[in-house]
Amino acid sequence: MTEPIPAITLLPASDPIQEGRWLQQNLHQWLDSQFIPEAVNQKIAERAAQIFIRQRMEGENDLGSLVLAIVTEMQAFDFSKSFYGEFAIANAVSDILLESLGIDNKCCGQ
């Protein structure tokens, strides 16, 4: 029988705004490094960080819930000038946070 993947819970936010700035900077760098740097990448990172900050201020600590909130709310973002979409952004946020926690996010020993 397969086991469910355990939830990943962040520590309660001591400074959600600082966390959001850190996330915005790292997400922007990630976006620019994946394809060509685009002006819209700053706006994407800014919007994702705003969602993250609000969620953290509301007491959300579950990584899965944070990712779902980003997917849901980024659906309203205009990605027409970008290579990305809401799922790519939410996955990148997840990867960035997992890496910061020292959690290997690679599957199957890759």
C-alpha positions in Angstrom: 0.0 0.0 0.0 1.3 3.4 -0.8 1.8 6.0 1.9 0.6 9.6 1.5 3.2 12.3 1.1 3.5 14.0 4.5 2.6 17.7 4.7 5.3 20.2 4.8 4.7 22.9 7.4 6.6 26.1 7.6 7.4 27.7 10.9 5.0 30.4 11.8 6.0 33.7 10.1 7.9 36.0 12.3 8.2 38.6 9.6 6.0 37.8 6.6 7.0 40.9 4.7 10.7 40.1 4.9 9.9 36.5 3.8 7.9 37.9 0.9 10.8 40.1 -0.2 13.1 37.2 -0.1 10.7 35.1 -2.1 10.2 37.8 -4.6 13.9 38.2 -5.2 14.5 34.5 -5.5 11.5 33.9 -7.8 12.5 36.8 -10.0 16.1 35.4 -10.3 14.6 31.9 -11.1 12.3 33.3 -13.7 15.1 35.2 -15.4 17.4 32.2 -15.4 15.0 29.8 -17.0 14.5 31.6 -20.3 15.4 35.1 -21.3 14.9 37.8 -18.7 11.7 39.7 -19.4 10.2 42.8 -17.8 7.1 40.9 -16.8 9.1 38.6 -14.6 9.4 41.3 -12.0 5.6 41.7 -12.0 5.0 38.0 -11.7 7.4 37.7 -8.8 5.9 40.7 -7.1 2.3 39.3 -7.4 3.3 35.9 -6.2 5.1 37.5 -3.2 2.0 39.5 -2.4 -0.1 36.4 -2.3 2.4 34.6 -0.2 2.7 37.5 2.3 -1.1 37.8 2.7 -1.4 34.0 3.2 1.4 34.0 5.8 -0.1 37.0 7.6 -3.4 35.1 7.8 -1.5 32.2 9.5 -1.1 29.8 6.7 1.9 27.6 7.3 1.1 24.5 5.1 3.2 24.5 1.9 0.6 22.7 -0.1 -2.1 25.3 0.9 0.3 28.1 0.0 1.0 26.6 -3.4 -2.8 26.2 -4.1 -3.4 29.8 -3.1 -0.8 31.0 -5.5 -2.2 28.8 -8.4 -5.7 30.0 -7.7 -4.9 33.7 -7.4 -2.3 33.8 -10.2 -5.1 32.7 -12.6 -6.2 36.3 -12.7 -2.7 37.5 -13.8 -2.1 38.3 -17.4 0.6 35.9 -18.6 0.2 36.8 -22.3 3.7 38.5 -22.3 5.4 35.6 -20.5 6.5 32.0 -21.1 5.0 31.1 -17.7 1.6 30.3 -16.3 0.2 30.0 -12.8 1.2 26.4 -12.3 4.8 27.0 -13.3 4.9 29.9 -10.8 3.4 28.0 -7.9 5.8 25.0 -8.6 8.7 27.4 -8.7 7.7 28.9 -5.3 7.4 25.4 -3.9 10.9 24.5 -5.2 12.4 27.7 -3.8 10.8 27.1 -0.4 11.8 23.4 -0.3 15.3 24.3 -1.2 15.5 26.9 1.6 14.3 24.2 4.1 17.0 21.8 2.9 14.4 19.4 1.5 15.4 17.5 -1.7 12.7 18.2 -4.2 14.0 15.8 -6.8 12.1 12.7 -7.6 13.5 9.2 -7.8 17.1 10.2 -6.8 17.6 12.5 -9.8 
